[in-house]
Amino acid sequence: MKNFENEAKPFIKWAGGKSSLVGDIKKYYPDELGNEIYKYCEPFVGGGAVLFDILSNYDIKEVYISDINEELINLYKTIKNNVEDLILILKKIQDVYILSSEEERKKYYYEKRDEFNKYILKEIDDIIYGSALFIFLNRTCFNGLYRVNKSGLFNVPMGRYKNPRICDDKNLRVVSNKLQKVQIFNKKYDESIDFVDKNTFVYFDPPYRPISESSSFVSYAKDMFDDNEQINLANYFKKLSDKGAICVLSNSDPKNTSEDDNFFDELYKEFNIHRVKTNRRINSNGNKRGELSELLITNRF
């Protein structure tokens, strides 16, 4: 029987988070191919929905995660190495915020956002405190977005939540325990090359290619992930496939808006392209949050 007490869950909301798609992605795990997972690599870790599913259900010998978002990676490292200190800070922040009036909350939110941007600029060098600010803002900002401007500064406005759960201490401790075996890096995806071999399962969840101008949400880091980067990633996917790794990659489906857009169909034509249904969750217009298809690209089946 599955022990749900020991099941780690994503500790932040994340644009394009894969919690709703884990069931579809699991179909392409190595054990579905009759192989065990010895090593796992996730070079765009984000919120880590697939990572935590694997850590909660498999005894992996080696795990490598990375992301170019330095503050996100610092948060993972803080949860791994200093979870109790993080929880203490979060509880204090939660107590202040929950007991505040709406006007006081608004003032407090923007004060903490300013502090977080000082942390990004290295004007505050307390990584544990900066990590607590990351979680606080994620739990209280508009739609749980992480978005930065061209200077790399966090610019998401305050959201409207009556009783946000800022400190989920139970899950943070479970996550910390699971991360003890994980190697965590602030690196580009292609710097994982030396870790990956024929015994590795690699899951790629890159910034999605926008399916329309209004859905262009790729600014979770100040460097844009454009079509040239998507092409470079496809070449890296092939490189790891040639090493014998089992690879799965998710991305947006351009055919949601244009049947003639074959960008990914051409880019990954030598691999298997699966279209799965999901719900759009991040859109300011509630009428436009509907069912779409997303792509799962695999190199085995």
C-alpha positions in Angstrom: 0.0 0.0 0.0 1.3 3.4 -0.9 2.5 5.6 2.0 1.0 9.0 1.3 2.6 10.3 4.5 6.0 9.9 2.6 4.8 11.4 -0.7 6.6 14.6 -1.7 4.6 17.3 -3.6 5.7 20.4 -5.4 6.2 23.2 -2.8 5.6 26.0 -5.2 3.1 26.9 -7.9 4.8 27.1 -11.3 3.7 28.3 -14.7 3.3 25.1 -16.8 3.7 22.9 -13.7 3.1 19.2 -14.6 1.0 18.0 -11.6 -2.0 17.5 -13.9 0.0 15.7 -16.6 2.0 13.3 -14.4 -0.4 10.5 -15.2 0.3 10.9 -18.9 4.0 11.3 -18.5 4.2 8.2 -16.3 3.2 6.1 -19.3 6.7 6.7 -20.7 8.7 6.0 -17.5 11.4 3.4 -18.1 9.6 0.8 -16.0 6.8 0.9 -18.5 9.4 -0.2 -21.1 10.5 -3.0 -18.8 13.6 -1.1 -17.6 14.4 0.1 -14.1 15.2 3.7 -13.4 18.8 3.8 -12.1 19.5 7.5 -12.8 17.2 10.4 -13.3 17.9 13.8 -14.8 15.6 16.8 -15.0 17.4 19.8 -16.5 14.5 22.3 -16.3 13.3 21.3 -12.9 10.8 24.2 -12.2 8.2 23.1 -9.7 9.4 19.5 -9.8 6.1 17.6 -10.2 7.7 14.7 -12.1 10.8 14.8 -9.9 8.7 14.3 -6.8 6.6 11.6 -8.3 9.7 9.7 -9.1 11.4 10.3 -5.8 8.2 9.2 -4.0 7.8 6.0 -6.0 11.2 4.7 -7.0 14.5 4.1 -5.3 16.8 6.0 -7.7 20.6 5.7 -7.2 21.5 9.1 -8.7 19.4 12.1 -9.4 20.5 15.3 -11.2 18.3 18.5 -11.3 19.1 21.9 -12.7 17.6 25.2 -13.7 18.9 28.6 -14.8 16.8 30.4 -12.3 19.3 30.9 -9.5 16.7 31.9 -6.8 14.7 28.7 -7.6 17.8 26.5 -7.2 18.8 28.3 -4.0 15.3 27.4 -2.7 15.8 23.7 -3.5 19.2 23.8 -1.8 17.7 25.5 1.2 15.0 22.9 1.6 17.6 20.2 1.3 20.1 21.6 3.7 18.3 24.1 6.0 14.6 23.2 6.1 14.0 23.8 9.8 15.4 27.4 9.6 13.3 28.0 6.5 10.2 26.8 8.3 10.8 29.1 11.2 11.0 32.1 9.0 7.9 31.1 6.9 5.9 30.6 10.1 6.7 34.1 11.2 5.8 35.6 7.8 2.6 33.6 7.7 1.5 34.8 11.2 2.0 38.4 10.3 0.3 38.1 6.9 -2.7 36.1 8.0 -3.5 38.4 10.9 -3.2 41.6 8.8 -6.0 43.7 7.2 -6.3 43.9 3.4 -4.4 47.2 3.3 -1.7 45.9 5.7 -1.3 42.8 3.5 -0.8 44.9 0.4 1.8 47.0 2.1 3.6 43.9 3.5 3.5 42.1 0.1 5.2 44.9 -1.8 7.7 45.4 1.0 8.6 41.7 0.7 8.7 41.9 -3.1 11.2 44.8 -2.8 13.3 42.7 -0.4 13.2 39.8 -2.8 14.5 42.0 -5.6 17.3 43.1 -3.3 18.1 39.5 -2.8 18.1 38.9 -6.6 20.5 41.9 -6.9 22.7 40.4 -4.2 22.0 43.3 -1.9 20.7 40.8 0.6 22.9 37.7 0.9 20.8 35.6 3.3 19.9 32.7 1.1 17.5 31.1 3.6 15.6 34.4 4.1 15.6 34.9 0.3 14.2 31.4 -0.1 11.4 32.2 2.4 10.6 35.3 0.4 10.4 33.2 -2.7 7.8 30.9 -1.2 5.8 33.8 0.4 5.6 35.7 -2.9 4.7 32.5 -4.8 1.9 31.8 -2.4 0.5 35.3 -2.3 1.1 36.8 -5.8 -1.2 36.8 -8.7 -1.9 33.3 -9.9 1.3 32.0 -8.3 3.3 33.3 -11.3 7.1 33.7 -11.3 7.8 36.4 -13.8 10.8 38.8 -14.1 11.4 41.9 -16.2 14.4 42.4 -18.6 16.5 43.4 -15.6 15.7 40.0 -13.9 13.6 41.6 -11.2 10.4 39.9 -9.9 7.4 42.1 -11.0 4.2 40.0 -10.3 1.5 42.0 -8.5 -0.3 40.8 -5.3 -3.0 38.2 -5.7 -6.3 37.9 -3.7 -6.3 34.9 -1.3 -8.2 34.9 1.9 -6.1 32.3 3.8 -3.0 31.3 1.7 -1.0 28.4 3.1 2.4 30.1 3.2 4.2 27.5 5.4 3.4 23.8 4.6 5.9 22.5 7.1 4.9 18.9 6.7 5.5 18.7 3.0 8.7 20.8 3.2 10.1 18.2 5.6 9.1 15.3 3.3 10.6 17.2 0.3 13.8 17.8 2.3 14.2 14.1 3.0 13.7 13.2 -0.6 16.2 15.8 -1.8 19.0 14.3 0.3 20.0 12.1 -2.6 19.7 14.8 -5.3 22.5 16.7 -7.0 21.2 20.3 -7.5 22.7 22.7 -10.0 22.2 26.2 -11.2 23.2 25.4 -14.8 21.9 25.3 -18.4 20.2 22.2 -19.5 23.1 21.1 -21.8 25.5 21.0 -18.9 23.9 17.8 -17.8 25.7 16.0 -20.6 28.4 14.2 -18.4 25.8 12.9 -16.0 23.6 11.2 -18.6 24.4 7.7 -19.9 22.4 4.7 -21.2 21.0 4.0 -17.7 19.5 7.5 -17.3 15.9 8.6 -17.6 15.7 12.3 -18.7 12.6 14.5 -18.5 12.7 17.9 -20.3 10.1 20.5 -19.3 11.5 23.6 -21.1 9.9 27.0 -21.3 7.0 26.4 -23.7 6.8 27.9 -27.1 4.0 30.4 -27.0 0.9 29.3 -28.9 -0.2 33.0 -29.2 1.1 36.4 -28.4 -1.1 36.7 -25.4 0.1 33.4 -24.0 3.8 34.3 -24.2 4.9 33.4 -20.7 8.5 32.5 -20.9 10.1 35.1 -18.7 10.7 33.1 -15.6 14.4 34.1 -16.3 15.6 37.2 -17.9 17.0 35.3 -21.0 14.2 34.4 -23.5 13.8 30.9 -24.7 13.0 31.5 -28.4 12.7 29.2 -31.4 16.5 29.0 -31.9 16.7 27.7 -28.3 13.9 25.2 -29.0 16.0 24.0 -32.0 19.2 23.7 -29.9 17.2 21.8 -27.3 15.9 19.3 -30.0 19.6 18.7 -31.0 20.5 18.0 -27.4 17.5 15.7 -27.1 18.9 13.7 -30.0 22.4 13.8 -28.5 21.2 12.2 -25.3 19.1 9.7 -27.3 22.2 8.7 -29.2 23.9 8.0 -25.8 21.1 5.5 -25.1 19.2 7.5 -22.5 15.4 7.2 -22.3 14.1 10.8 -23.0 10.7 12.4 -22.6 10.1 16.1 -23.4 6.9 18.2 -23.0 6.0 21.4 -24.9 3.0 23.3 -26.2 1.1 22.2 -29.3 1.1 24.9 -32.0 -1.8 23.1 -33.6 -4.1 24.5 -30.8 -4.2 27.7 -32.8 -2.9 26.8 -36.2 -3.2 23.4 -37.9 -0.5 24.5 -40.4 2.1 25.1 -37.7 4.3 22.0 -37.9 7.3 23.5 -35.9 7.6 20.6 -33.4 6.3 17.9 -35.8 9.3 18.8 -38.1 11.7 19.4 -35.3 11.1 16.0 -33.7 10.0 14.0 -36.7 12.4 11.1 -36.0 10.9 10.7 -32.6 7.4 9.8 -31.2 5.0 12.7 -30.8 2.0 12.3 -28.5 -0.7 14.8 -28.0 -2.4 14.8 -24.6 -5.2 16.9 -23.2 -4.7 19.3 -20.4 -6.4 22.4 -19.0 -5.1 25.9 -19.4 -4.6 27.2 -15.9 -2.8 30.5 -16.2 -5.0 33.1 -18.0 -6.4 36.3 -16.6 -9.6 35.7 -18.6 -11.5 32.8 -17.0 -13.4 32.1 -20.2 -10.2 31.2 -21.9 -9.2 28.5 -19.4 -10.2 25.5 -21.4 -8.9 22.2 -22.7 -5.9 22.2 -24.9 -3.5 19.6 -26.2 0.2 19.5 -25.2 3.0 17.5 -26.7 4.9 14.7 -25.1 7.9 13.7 -27.2 9.6 10.3 -26.5 12.5 8.5 -28.0 11.3 4.9 -27.2 7.6 4.6 -27.9 
